[in-house]
Amino acid sequence: MVRRMFTTLAATGAVLALPATAAFAQSPQTYTANLSQANESGASGTVTIELDGTTADIRIDGRDFFDGFPHAIHFHGEPGGDNVCGPLNPGDPGFDEADEDGDGLISVVEGVPAYGPVTVSLTTEGDTSPDSALAVDRFPTSGTLDYQRTIELPQEVADHLSTLHVVVHAADLDDSGEIGDFGTPSSLDPELDIEATIPAACGQITASAAGGVATGAGGTATEGGGNGAAAALAGAAGLSAIGFAGLRRRRDEA
């Protein structure tokens, strides 16, 4: 009788423990990223991601991005891989090697071996897959970005979020007050100006433990996606890059 009672209690305890364990495993997790300038754009910002299962509540606040032109924003990286923002400004270690054409800039394709291909497109509405990597009518145009959206992430992305990076594109490289007149072709489409697609800022996504301590940093290698990833991104983005044709915006003087 005593043995039966303990067996019943043990089984009951195990059943009762399951919901608590599942709830703990699925409790929301906070991730953050600090956006630092790329290609000496002068832009910066912060990213906060509240992840509950595969549901991500994302907020991005930026500073000194170009005001009035679409800023494509993505999660970049091979989930679980060694992805880094990489050398993105002149003087960074490894910059000269990454700058394959020697023009003093890191284009999208030159940056992909470090930070990896697009995994999520942070559009303002609609599709968020890599197919929307350059959906120019659905990205923020404000100089402060002011982005907030709740989206569903692929399971693989949610499971490896702290190995990925946030990259923001488009910058006024010559401070002309205009995007699209720099005179160098985009690495995604020679019909486009490099200013329309070039990385303007990048930040590594990290998990925040209790008390706000960042954990779960991504890889430290400078090689991640490789040439294959660069080609894949160029091919996918090239399909939608035509949306940039004719886009040239002057900075709001107001």
C-alpha positions in Angstrom: 0.0 0.0 0.0 2.8 2.5 0.9 4.7 1.6 -2.2 1.6 2.1 -4.3 1.0 5.5 -2.7 4.5 6.7 -3.4 4.3 5.5 -6.9 1.1 7.3 -7.5 2.4 10.5 -5.9 5.6 10.4 -8.0 3.6 9.9 -11.2 1.3 12.8 -10.2 4.2 15.0 -9.4 5.8 14.3 -12.7 2.6 15.2 -14.6 2.2 18.4 -12.6 5.8 19.4 -13.2 5.5 19.2 -17.0 3.5 22.4 -17.5 5.9 24.3 -15.3 8.9 23.0 -17.1 7.4 23.7 -20.5 6.4 27.2 -19.4 10.0 27.8 -18.2 11.4 26.6 -21.4 9.1 28.8 -23.4 9.4 31.9 -21.2 10.1 35.1 -23.2 13.8 35.9 -23.7 15.2 39.4 -24.3 17.9 40.0 -27.0 19.6 43.2 -27.9 22.0 44.6 -30.5 24.0 47.8 -30.6 24.2 49.2 -34.1 27.6 50.7 -35.0 28.4 52.6 -38.2 29.5 50.9 -41.3 31.4 52.6 -44.1 31.8 55.6 -41.8 28.1 56.5 -42.2 27.9 58.1 -38.8 24.7 56.1 -38.0 24.1 54.1 -34.8 21.2 52.6 -32.9 19.8 50.0 -30.6 17.7 46.9 -31.2 15.6 45.1 -28.7 14.0 41.8 -29.4 11.5 40.0 -27.0 11.3 36.4 -28.2 8.5 34.1 -27.0 8.9 30.8 -28.8 9.1 31.9 -32.4 7.2 35.2 -31.9 9.6 38.2 -31.9 8.6 41.7 -30.8 11.2 43.9 -32.4 12.0 47.5 -31.7 14.8 49.5 -33.5 15.7 53.1 -32.6 18.3 54.7 -34.8 20.3 57.9 -35.1 21.8 59.7 -38.0 20.5 57.5 -40.8 19.6 59.2 -44.0 16.1 60.7 -43.8 13.8 60.0 -46.6 15.2 56.9 -48.3 14.3 53.3 -47.8 16.6 51.5 -45.3 16.5 47.8 -45.9 17.0 46.1 -42.5 17.7 42.4 -42.1 18.8 39.6 -39.8 22.0 38.3 -41.5 23.8 35.1 -40.8 23.9 31.4 -41.1 21.9 30.2 -38.0 24.4 28.6 -35.6 27.4 29.7 -37.7 30.4 31.9 -37.0 28.9 35.2 -38.2 30.5 38.6 -37.3 29.8 42.2 -38.4 33.4 42.0 -39.8 35.6 44.9 -40.8 33.2 47.6 -42.0 35.2 50.8 -41.7 38.7 51.8 -43.0 41.2 51.1 -40.3 39.4 48.0 -38.9 41.6 44.9 -38.8 41.1 43.0 -42.0 39.4 45.8 -43.8 41.9 45.9 -46.8 41.4 42.1 -47.3 37.6 42.4 -47.2 37.6 45.4 -49.5 38.3 43.3 -52.6 37.9 46.0 -55.2 40.0 48.5 -53.1 37.5 51.3 -53.3 37.6 52.0 -49.6 34.1 50.7 -49.0 32.6 47.4 -47.9 29.7 46.6 -50.3 26.9 44.2 -49.5 28.6 41.3 -51.3 32.0 42.1 -49.7 30.4 42.1 -46.3 28.4 38.8 -46.6 31.4 36.5 -46.0 31.5 38.0 -42.5 27.9 38.6 -41.5 26.3 36.1 -43.7 23.2 36.0 -46.0 19.8 37.5 -45.2 17.7 35.2 -43.0 14.9 37.7 -42.1 13.7 40.9 -43.8 12.5 43.5 -41.2 9.8 45.0 -43.4 7.1 47.3 -42.0 4.3 45.0 -43.2 3.8 41.8 -45.2 6.4 39.1 -45.9 9.6 39.0 -43.8 11.4 36.2 -45.7 14.7 36.8 -47.6 12.5 37.2 -50.7 11.6 40.7 -49.4 15.3 41.6 -48.9 14.9 44.7 -51.0 11.2 45.4 -50.8 11.8 49.1 -50.9 8.2 50.2 -50.4 8.1 48.2 -47.0 11.2 49.5 -45.1 11.6 52.5 -42.8 12.6 55.8 -44.4 13.1 57.8 -41.2 16.6 58.9 -40.1 15.7 57.5 -36.7 14.2 54.3 -38.2 11.5 54.1 -35.4 10.8 50.5 -36.2 8.4 48.3 -34.1 6.8 45.1 -35.3 5.9 41.7 -34.0 6.7 38.8 -36.5 7.1 35.1 -36.6 10.6 33.8 -37.0 11.6 30.5 -38.6 12.3 28.0 -35.9 16.0 27.7 -36.9 16.4 31.5 -36.6 14.6 31.6 -33.2 16.9 28.8 -31.9 20.1 30.5 -33.0 19.2 34.2 -32.7 22.3 35.1 -30.8 24.5 34.0 -33.7 22.9 36.5 -36.1 23.4 40.2 -36.8 21.2 43.2 -37.7 22.3 45.1 -40.7 20.9 48.4 -41.9 21.5 49.4 -45.5 21.6 52.7 -47.5 23.9 55.7 -46.7 24.8 59.1 -48.1 28.5 58.4 -48.6 29.5 61.8 -49.9 27.3 63.9 -47.6 25.7 65.4 -50.7 22.2 65.3 -49.1 21.2 62.8 -51.8 21.3 59.0 -52.2 22.0 57.7 -55.6 24.6 60.0 -57.1 27.9 58.6 -55.7 28.9 57.2 -59.0 29.9 53.7 -58.0 27.6 50.8 -59.0 26.0 48.7 -56.4 27.4 45.2 -55.9 23.9 43.8 -56.3 23.0 45.5 -59.5 25.3 47.7 -61.7 22.3 49.8 -62.7 22.0 51.0 -59.1 24.2 53.3 -57.2 26.1 51.8 -54.3 24.6 54.3 -51.8 21.2 52.6 -52.2 22.3 49.2 -50.9 25.6 49.7 -49.0 25.7 48.7 -45.3 25.2 51.7 -43.1 25.3 49.9 -39.7 25.6 46.5 -38.1 25.1 45.0 -34.7 25.5 41.5 -33.2 22.4 40.1 -31.5 23.1 38.9 -27.9 20.8 37.3 -25.3 20.4 39.2 -22.1 20.4 37.2 -18.9 18.7 38.4 -15.7 20.0 41.7 -14.7 20.7 42.7 -18.3 24.0 40.8 -18.8 24.5 40.0 -22.4 25.2 36.3 -23.1 25.3 34.0 -26.1 27.6 36.0 -28.3 28.1 34.8 -31.9 31.2 33.6 -33.6 34.5 35.5 -33.7 35.8 34.3 -37.1 36.0 36.8 -39.9 34.9 34.2 -42.4 31.3 33.0 -42.3 29.1 32.6 -45.3 31.9 32.5 -47.8 31.7 33.2 -51.5 28.7 30.9 -51.8 26.7 32.9 -49.4 27.7 36.1 -51.2 26.5 34.7 -54.5 23.3 33.5 -53.0 22.5 36.9 -51.5 23.4 38.7 -54.7 21.1 36.4 -56.7 18.2 36.7 -54.3 18.5 40.4 -53.8 19.1 41.0 -57.5 15.5 39.8 -58.2 14.0 42.5 -56.1 16.7 45.2 -56.4 15.0 46.6 -59.5 12.6 48.2 -57.0 15.3 50.7 -56.3 15.4 51.9 -59.9 14.7 55.6 -60.2 14.8 56.1 -56.4 16.7 59.2 -55.5 15.6 61.2 -52.4 16.9 64.5 -51.1 17.3 65.0 -47.4 14.3 66.7 -45.9 15.2 70.4 -45.3 12.3 70.9 -42.9 
